[in-house]
Amino acid sequence: MPVRSEEFRQMGAKELEVQRTELSEELFRLRFQIATGQLEGLKRYREARRDLARVNTLLGELERAAAKKETHGS
């Protein structure tokens, strides 16, 4: 089941990093299943890709916000 964007936004940076790792591993397994013909539907693969993109976007936003704070003083 995909996680909604709002749920990702409530997570901290460390939780998002964990999610990114888990989703990357899941995508690897799903790609392997697709290659071997074991995966019938692509729905979960697509959902995982989108969730990973959401996590990466949020982590990028957090990094840019932290960088902006550093350049504008502590």
Distance bins in CASP14 RR format, pairs under 12 A and 6 or more apart:
PFRMAT RR
TARGET T0000
AUTHOR 0000-0000-0000
RMODE 2
METHOD distances of the structure
MODEL  1
1 7 0 0 0 0 0 1 0 0 0 0 0
1 43 0 0 0 0 0 1 0 0 0 0 0
1 44 0 0 0 0 1 0 0 0 0 0 0
1 47 0 0 0 0 1 0 0 0 0 0 0
1 48 0 0 0 0 0 1 0 0 0 0 0
1 51 0 0 0 0 0 1 0 0 0 0 0
2 8 0 0 0 0 0 1 0 0 0 0 0
2 19 0 0 0 0 0 1 0 0 0 0 0
2 23 0 0 0 0 0 1 0 0 0 0 0
2 26 0 0 0 0 0 1 0 0 0 0 0
2 43 0 0 0 0 1 0 0 0 0 0 0
2 44 0 0 0 0 1 0 0 0 0 0 0
2 45 0 0 0 0 0 1 0 0 0 0 0
2 46 0 0 0 0 1 0 0 0 0 0 0
2 47 1 0 1 0 0 0 0 0 0 0 0
2 48 1 0 0 1 0 0 0 0 0 0 0
2 49 0 0 0 0 0 1 0 0 0 0 0
2 50 1 0 0 1 0 0 0 0 0 0 0
2 51 1 0 1 0 0 0 0 0 0 0 0
2 52 0 0 0 0 0 1 0 0 0 0 0
2 53 0 0 0 0 0 1 0 0 0 0 0
2 54 0 0 0 0 1 0 0 0 0 0 0
2 55 0 0 0 0 0 1 0 0 0 0 0
3 9 0 0 0 0 0 1 0 0 0 0 0
3 10 0 0 0 0 0 1 0 0 0 0 0
3 11 0 0 0 0 1 0 0 0 0 0 0
3 15 0 0 0 0 0 1 0 0 0 0 0
3 16 0 0 0 0 0 1 0 0 0 0 0
3 19 1 0 0 1 0 0 0 0 0 0 0
3 22 0 0 0 0 0 1 0 0 0 0 0
3 23 0 0 0 0 1 0 0 0 0 0 0
3 26 0 0 0 0 0 1 0 0 0 0 0
3 47 0 0 0 0 1 0 0 0 0 0 0
3 48 0 0 0 0 0 1 0 0 0 0 0
3 50 0 0 0 0 1 0 0 0 0 0 0
3 51 1 0 1 0 0 0 0 0 0 0 0
3 52 0 0 0 0 0 1 0 0 0 0 0
3 54 1 0 0 1 0 0 0 0 0 0 0
3 55 0 0 0 0 1 0 0 0 0 0 0
3 58 0 0 0 0 0 1 0 0 0 0 0
4 10 0 0 0 0 1 0 0 0 0 0 0
4 11 0 0 0 0 0 1 0 0 0 0 0
4 47 0 0 0 0 0 1 0 0 0 0 0
4 50 0 0 0 0 0 1 0 0 0 0 0
4 51 0 0 0 0 1 0 0 0 0 0 0
4 54 0 0 0 0 1 0 0 0 0 0 0
5 11 0 0 0 0 0 1 0 0 0 0 0
5 50 0 0 0 0 1 0 0 0 0 0 0
5 51 0 0 0 0 1 0 0 0 0 0 0
5 53 0 0 0 0 0 1 0 0 0 0 0
5 54 1 0 1 0 0 0 0 0 0 0 0
5 55 0 0 0 0 1 0 0 0 0 0 0
5 57 0 0 0 0 1 0 0 0 0 0 0
5 58 0 0 0 0 1 0 0 0 0 0 0
5 61 0 0 0 0 0 1 0 0 0 0 0
6 54 0 0 0 0 0 1 0 0 0 0 0
6 58 0 0 0 0 0 1 0 0 0 0 0
7 15 0 0 0 0 0 1 0 0 0 0 0
7 16 0 0 0 0 0 1 0 0 0 0 0
7 19 0 0 0 0 1 0 0 0 0 0 0
7 51 0 0 0 0 1 0 0 0 0 0 0
7 54 0 0 0 0 1 0 0 0 0 0 0
7 55 0 0 0 0 0 1 0 0 0 0 0
7 58 0 0 0 0 0 1 0 0 0 0 0
8 15 0 0 0 0 1 0 0 0 0 0 0
8 16 1 0 0 1 0 0 0 0 0 0 0
8 18 0 0 0 0 0 1 0 0 0 0 0
8 19 1 0 0 1 0 0 0 0 0 0 0
8 20 0 0 0 0 0 1 0 0 0 0 0
8 23 0 0 0 0 0 1 0 0 0 0 0
8 50 0 0 0 0 0 1 0 0 0 0 0
8 51 1 0 0 1 0 0 0 0 0 0 0
8 52 0 0 0 0 0 1 0 0 0 0 0
8 53 0 0 0 0 0 1 0 0 0 0 0
8 54 1 0 1 0 0 0 0 0 0 0 0
8 55 1 0 0 1 0 0 0 0 0 0 0
8 56 0 0 0 0 0 1 0 0 0 0 0
8 57 0 0 0 0 1 0 0 0 0 0 0
8 58 1 0 1 0 0 0 0 0 0 0 0
8 59 0 0 0 0 1 0 0 0 0 0 0
8 61 0 0 0 0 0 1 0 0 0 0 0
8 62 0 0 0 0 0 1 0 0 0 0 0
9 15 0 0 0 0 0 1 0 0 0 0 0
9 16 0 0 0 0 1 0 0 0 0 0 0
9 19 0 0 0 0 0 1 0 0 0 0 0
9 54 0 0 0 0 1 0 0 0 0 0 0
9 55 0 0 0 0 0 1 0 0 0 0 0
9 57 0 0 0 0 0 1 0 0 0 0 0
9 58 1 0 0 1 0 0 0 0 0 0 0
9 59 0 0 0 0 0 1 0 0 0 0 0
9 61 0 0 0 0 1 0 0 0 0 0 0
9 62 0 0 0 0 0 1 0 0 0 0 0
10 16 0 0 0 0 0 1 0 0 0 0 0
10 19 0 0 0 0 0 1 0 0 0 0 0
10 58 0 0 0 0 0 1 0 0 0 0 0
11 17 0 0 0 0 1 0 0 0 0 0 0
11 18 0 0 0 0 1 0 0 0 0 0 0
11 19 1 0 0 1 0 0 0 0 0 0 0
11 20 0 0 0 0 0 1 0 0 0 0 0
11 51 0 0 0 0 0 1 0 0 0 0 0
11 54 0 0 0 0 0 1 0 0 0 0 0
11 55 0 0 0 0 1 0 0 0 0 0 0
11 58 1 0 0 1 0 0 0 0 0 0 0
11 59 0 0 0 0 0 1 0 0 0 0 0
11 62 0 0 0 0 0 1 0 0 0 0 0
12 18 0 0 0 0 1 0 0 0 0 0 0
12 19 0 0 0 0 1 0 0 0 0 0 0
12 20 0 0 0 0 0 1 0 0 0 0 0
12 55 0 0 0 0 0 1 0 0 0 0 0
12 58 0 0 0 0 1 0 0 0 0 0 0
12 59 0 0 0 0 1 0 0 0 0 0 0
12 61 0 0 0 0 0 1 0 0 0 0 0
12 62 1 0 0 1 0 0 0 0 0 0 0
13 19 0 0 0 0 0 1 0 0 0 0 0
13 20 0 0 0 0 0 1 0 0 0 0 0
13 55 0 0 0 0 0 1 0 0 0 0 0
13 58 0 0 0 0 1 0 0 0 0 0 0
13 59 1 0 0 1 0 0 0 0 0 0 0
13 60 0 0 0 0 1 0 0 0 0 0 0
13 61 0 0 0 0 0 1 0 0 0 0 0
13 62 1 0 1 0 0 0 0 0 0 0 0
13 63 0 0 0 0 1 0 0 0 0 0 0
13 65 0 0 0 0 0 1 0 0 0 0 0
13 66 0 0 0 0 1 0 0 0 0 0 0
14 20 0 0 0 0 0 1 0 0 0 0 0
14 21 0 0 0 0 0 1 0 0 0 0 0
14 59 0 0 0 0 0 1 0 0 0 0 0
14 62 0 0 0 0 0 1 0 0 0 0 0
15 21 0 0 0 0 0 1 0 0 0 0 0
15 22 0 0 0 0 0 1 0 0 0 0 0
15 55 0 0 0 0 1 0 0 0 0 0 0
15 58 0 0 0 0 0 1 0 0 0 0 0
15 59 0 0 0 0 0 1 0 0 0 0 0
15 62 0 0 0 0 0 1 0 0 0 0 0
16 22 0 0 0 0 0 1 0 0 0 0 0
16 23 0 0 0 0 0 1 0 0 0 0 0
16 51 0 0 0 0 0 1 0 0 0 0 0
16 52 0 0 0 0 0 1 0 0 0 0 0
16 54 0 0 0 0 1 0 0 0 0 0 0
16 55 1 0 1 0 0 0 0 0 0 0 0
16 56 0 0 0 0 1 0 0 0 0 0 0
16 57 0 0 0 0 0 1 0 0 0 0 0
16 58 1 0 1 0 0 0 0 0 0 0 0
16 59 1 0 1 0 0 0 0 0 0 0 0
16 60 0 0 0 0 1 0 0 0 0 0 0
16 61 0 0 0 0 0 1 0 0 0 0 0
16 62 1 0 0 1 0 0 0 0 0 0 0
16 63 0 0 0 0 0 1 0 0 0 0 0
17 23 0 0 0 0 0 1 0 0 0 0 0
17 24 0 0 0 0 0 1 0 0 0 0 0
17 55 0 0 0 0 1 0 0 0 0 0 0
17 56 0 0 0 0 0 1 0 0 0 0 0
17 58 0 0 0 0 0 1 0 0 0 0 0
17 59 1 0 0 1 0 0 0 0 0 0 0
17 60 0 0 0 0 0 1 0 0 0 0 0
17 62 0 0 0 0 0 1 0 0 0 0 0
17 63 0 0 0 0 0 1 0 0 0 0 0
18 24 0 0 0 0 0 1 0 0 0 0 0
18 25 0 0 0 0 0 1 0 0 0 0 0
18 55 0 0 0 0 1 0 0 0 0 0 0
18 59 0 0 0 0 0 1 0 0 0 0 0
19 25 0 0 0 0 0 1 0 0 0 0 0
19 26 0 0 0 0 0 1 0 0 0 0 0
19 48 0 0 0 0 0 1 0 0 0 0 0
19 51 1 0 0 1 0 0 0 0 0 0 0
19 52 0 0 0 0 1 0 0 0 0 0 0
19 53 0 0 0 0 0 1 0 0 0 0 0
19 54 0 0 0 0 1 0 0 0 0 0 0
19 55 1 0 1 0 0 0 0 0 0 0 0
19 56 0 0 0 0 1 0 0 0 0 0 0
19 58 0 0 0 0 1 0 0 0 0 0 0
19 59 0 0 0 0 1 0 0 0 0 0 0
20 26 0 0 0 0 0 1 0 0 0 0 0
20 27 0 0 0 0 0 1 0 0 0 0 0
20 48 0 0 0 0 0 1 0 0 0 0 0
20 51 0 0 0 0 1 0 0 0 0 0 0
20 52 1 0 0 1 0 0 0 0 0 0 0
20 53 0 0 0 0 0 1 0 0 0 0 0
20 54 0 0 0 0 0 1 0 0 0 0 0
20 55 1 0 1 0 0 0 0 0 0 0 0
20 56 1 0 0 1 0 0 0 0 0 0 0
20 57 0 0 0 0 0 1 0 0 0 0 0
20 58 0 0 0 0 1 0 0 0 0 0 0
20 59 1 0 0 1 0 0 0 0 0 0 0
20 60 0 0 0 0 0 1 0 0 0 0 0
20 62 0 0 0 0 0 1 0 0 0 0 0
21 27 0 0 0 0 0 1 0 0 0 0 0
21 28 0 0 0 0 0 1 0 0 0 0 0
21 52 0 0 0 0 0 1 0 0 0 0 0
21 55 0 0 0 0 1 0 0 0 0 0 0
21 56 0 0 0 0 0 1 0 0 0 0 0
21 59 0 0 0 0 0 1 0 0 0 0 0
22 28 0 0 0 0 0 1 0 0 0 0 0
22 29 0 0 0 0 0 1 0 0 0 0 0
22 48 0 0 0 0 1 0 0 0 0 0 0
22 51 0 0 0 0 1 0 0 0 0 0 0
22 52 0 0 0 0 1 0 0 0 0 0 0
22 55 0 0 0 0 1 0 0 0 0 0 0
23 29 0 0 0 0 0 1 0 0 0 0 0
23 30 0 0 0 0 0 1 0 0 0 0 0
23 44 0 0 0 0 0 1 0 0 0 0 0
23 45 0 0 0 0 0 1 0 0 0 0 0
23 47 0 0 0 0 1 0 0 0 0 0 0
23 48 1 0 1 0 0 0 0 0 0 0 0
23 49 0 0 0 0 1 0 0 0 0 0 0
23 50 0 0 0 0 1 0 0 0 0 0 0
23 51 1 0 1 0 0 0 0 0 0 0 0
23 52 1 0 1 0 0 0 0 0 0 0 0
23 53 0 0 0 0 1 0 0 0 0 0 0
23 54 0 0 0 0 1 0 0 0 0 0 0
23 55 1 0 0 1 0 0 0 0 0 0 0
23 56 0 0 0 0 1 0 0 0 0 0 0
23 59 0 0 0 0 0 1 0 0 0 0 0
24 30 0 0 0 0 0 1 0 0 0 0 0
24 31 0 0 0 0 0 1 0 0 0 0 0
24 48 0 0 0 0 1 0 0 0 0 0 0
24 49 0 0 0 0 0 1 0 0 0 0 0
24 51 0 0 0 0 0 1 0 0 0 0 0
24 52 1 0 0 1 0 0 0 0 0 0 0
24 53 0 0 0 0 0 1 0 0 0 0 0
24 55 0 0 0 0 1 0 0 0 0 0 0
24 56 0 0 0 0 1 0 0 0 0 0 0
25 31 0 0 0 0 0 1 0 0 0 0 0
25 32 0 0 0 0 0 1 0 0 0 0 0
25 48 0 0 0 0 1 0 0 0 0 0 0
25 52 0 0 0 0 0 1 0 0 0 0 0
26 32 0 0 0 0 0 1 0 0 0 0 0
26 33 0 0 0 0 0 1 0 0 0 0 0
26 39 0 0 0 0 0 1 0 0 0 0 0
26 44 0 0 0 0 1 0 0 0 0 0 0
26 45 0 0 0 0 1 0 0 0 0 0 0
26 47 0 0 0 0 1 0 0 0 0 0 0
26 48 1 0 1 0 0 0 0 0 0 0 0
26 49 0 0 0 0 1 0 0 0 0 0 0
26 51 0 0 0 0 1 0 0 0 0 0 0
26 52 0 0 0 0 1 0 0 0 0 0 0
26 55 0 0 0 0 0 1 0 0 0 0 0
27 33 0 0 0 0 0 1 0 0 0 0 0
27 34 0 0 0 0 0 1 0 0 0 0 0
27 39 0 0 0 0 0 1 0 0 0 0 0
27 42 0 0 0 0 0 1 0 0 0 0 0
27 44 0 0 0 0 1 0 0 0 0 0 0
27 45 1 0 0 1 0 0 0 0 0 0 0
27 46 0 0 0 0 0 1 0 0 0 0 0
27 47 0 0 0 0 0 1 0 0 0 0 0
27 48 1 0 1 0 0 0 0 0 0 0 0
27 49 1 0 0 1 0 0 0 0 0 0 0
27 50 0 0 0 0 0 1 0 0 0 0 0
27 51 0 0 0 0 1 0 0 0 0 0 0
27 52 1 0 0 1 0 0 0 0 0 0 0
27 53 0 0 0 0 0 1 0 0 0 0 0
27 55 0 0 0 0 0 1 0 0 0 0 0
28 34 0 0 0 0 0 1 0 0 0 0 0
28 35 0 0 0 0 0 1 0 0 0 0 0
28 45 0 0 0 0 0 1 0 0 0 0 0
28 48 0 0 0 0 0 1 0 0 0 0 0
28 49 0 0 0 0 0 1 0 0 0 0 0
28 52 0 0 0 0 0 1 0 0 0 0 0
29 35 0 0 0 0 0 1 0 0 0 0 0
29 36 0 0 0 0 0 1 0 0 0 0 0
29 38 0 0 0 0 0 1 0 0 0 0 0
29 39 0 0 0 0 1 0 0 0 0 0 0
29 44 0 0 0 0 0 1 0 0 0 0 0
29 45 0 0 0 0 1 0 0 0 0 0 0
29 48 0 0 0 0 1 0 0 0 0 0 0
30 36 0 0 0 0 0 1 0 0 0 0 0
30 37 0 0 0 0 0 1 0 0 0 0 0
30 38 0 0 0 0 1 0 0 0 0 0 0
30 39 1 0 0 1 0 0 0 0 0 0 0
30 40 0 0 0 0 0 1 0 0 0 0 0
30 41 0 0 0 0 1 0 0 0 0 0 0
30 42 0 0 0 0 1 0 0 0 0 0 0
30 43 0 0 0 0 0 1 0 0 0 0 0
30 44 1 0 0 1 0 0 0 0 0 0 0
30 45 1 0 1 0 0 0 0 0 0 0 0
30 46 0 0 0 0 1 0 0 0 0 0 0
30 47 0 0 0 0 1 0 0 0 0 0 0
30 48 1 0 0 1 0 0 0 0 0 0 0
30 49 0 0 0 0 1 0 0 0 0 0 0
30 51 0 0 0 0 0 1 0 0 0 0 0
30 52 0 0 0 0 0 1 0 0 0 0 0
31 37 0 0 0 0 0 1 0 0 0 0 0
31 38 0 0 0 0 0 1 0 0 0 0 0
31 39 0 0 0 0 1 0 0 0 0 0 0
31 42 0 0 0 0 0 1 0 0 0 0 0
31 44 0 0 0 0 0 1 0 0 0 0 0
31 45 1 0 0 1 0 0 0 0 0 0 0
31 48 0 0 0 0 1 0 0 0 0 0 0
31 49 0 0 0 0 0 1 0 0 0 0 0
32 38 0 0 0 0 1 0 0 0 0 0 0
32 39 0 0 0 0 1 0 0 0 0 0 0
32 45 0 0 0 0 0 1 0 0 0 0 0
33 39 1 1 0 0 0 0 0 0 0 0 0
33 40 0 0 0 0 1 0 0 0 0 0 0
33 41 0 0 0 0 1 0 0 0 0 0 0
33 42 0 0 0 0 0 1 0 0 0 0 0
33 44 0 0 0 0 1 0 0 0 0 0 0
33 45 0 0 0 0 1 0 0 0 0 0 0
33 48 0 0 0 0 0 1 0 0 0 0 0
34 40 0 0 0 0 1 0 0 0 0 0 0
34 41 0 0 0 0 1 0 0 0 0 0 0
34 42 1 0 0 1 0 0 0 0 0 0 0
34 44 0 0 0 0 0 1 0 0 0 0 0
34 45 1 0 0 1 0 0 0 0 0 0 0
34 46 0 0 0 0 0 1 0 0 0 0 0
34 48 0 0 0 0 0 1 0 0 0 0 0
34 49 0 0 0 0 0 1 0 0 0 0 0
35 45 0 0 0 0 0 1 0 0 0 0 0
39 45 1 0 0 1 0 0 0 0 0 0 0
39 46 0 0 0 0 0 1 0 0 0 0 0
39 48 0 0 0 0 0 1 0 0 0 0 0
41 47 0 0 0 0 0 1 0 0 0 0 0
42 48 0 0 0 0 0 1 0 0 0 0 0
42 49 0 0 0 0 1 0 0 0 0 0 0
43 49 0 0 0 0 0 1 0 0 0 0 0
43 50 0 0 0 0 0 1 0 0 0 0 0
44 50 0 0 0 0 0 1 0 0 0 0 0
44 51 0 0 0 0 0 1 0 0 0 0 0
45 51 0 0 0 0 0 1 0 0 0 0 0
45 52 0 0 0 0 0 1 0 0 0 0 0
46 52 0 0 0 0 0 1 0 0 0 0 0
46 53 0 0 0 0 0 1 0 0 0 0 0
47 53 0 0 0 0 0 1 0 0 0 0 0
47 54 0 0 0 0 0 1 0 0 0 0 0
48 54 0 0 0 0 0 1 0 0 0 0 0
48 55 0 0 0 0 0 1 0 0 0 0 0
49 55 0 0 0 0 0 1 0 0 0 0 0
49 56 0 0 0 0 0 1 0 0 0 0 0
50 56 0 0 0 0 0 1 0 0 0 0 0
50 57 0 0 0 0 0 1 0 0 0 0 0
51 57 0 0 0 0 0 1 0 0 0 0 0
51 58 0 0 0 0 0 1 0 0 0 0 0
52 58 0 0 0 0 0 1 0 0 0 0 0
52 59 0 0 0 0 0 1 0 0 0 0 0
53 59 0 0 0 0 0 1 0 0 0 0 0
53 60 0 0 0 0 0 1 0 0 0 0 0
54 60 0 0 0 0 0 1 0 0 0 0 0
54 61 0 0 0 0 0 1 0 0 0 0 0
55 61 0 0 0 0 0 1 0 0 0 0 0
55 62 0 0 0 0 0 1 0 0 0 0 0
56 62 0 0 0 0 0 1 0 0 0 0 0
56 63 0 0 0 0 0 1 0 0 0 0 0
57 63 0 0 0 0 0 1 0 0 0 0 0
57 64 0 0 0 0 0 1 0 0 0 0 0
58 64 0 0 0 0 0 1 0 0 0 0 0
58 65 0 0 0 0 0 1 0 0 0 0 0
59 65 0 0 0 0 0 1 0 0 0 0 0
59 66 0 0 0 0 0 1 0 0 0 0 0
60 66 0 0 0 0 1 0 0 0 0 0 0
60 67 0 0 0 0 1 0 0 0 0 0 0
60 68 0 0 0 0 0 1 0 0 0 0 0
61 67 0 0 0 0 0 1 0 0 0 0 0
61 68 0 0 0 0 0 1 0 0 0 0 0
62 68 0 0 0 0 0 1 0 0 0 0 0
62 69 0 0 0 0 0 1 0 0 0 0 0
63 69 0 0 0 0 0 1 0 0 0 0 0
63 70 0 0 0 0 0 1 0 0 0 0 0
64 70 0 0 0 0 0 1 0 0 0 0 0
64 71 0 0 0 0 0 1 0 0 0 0 0
65 71 0 0 0 0 0 1 0 0 0 0 0
65 72 0 0 0 0 0 1 0 0 0 0 0
66 72 0 0 0 0 0 1 0 0 0 0 0
66 73 0 0 0 0 0 1 0 0 0 0 0
66 74 0 0 0 0 0 1 0 0 0 0 0
67 73 0 0 0 0 0 1 0 0 0 0 0
68 74 0 0 0 0 0 1 0 0 0 0 0
END
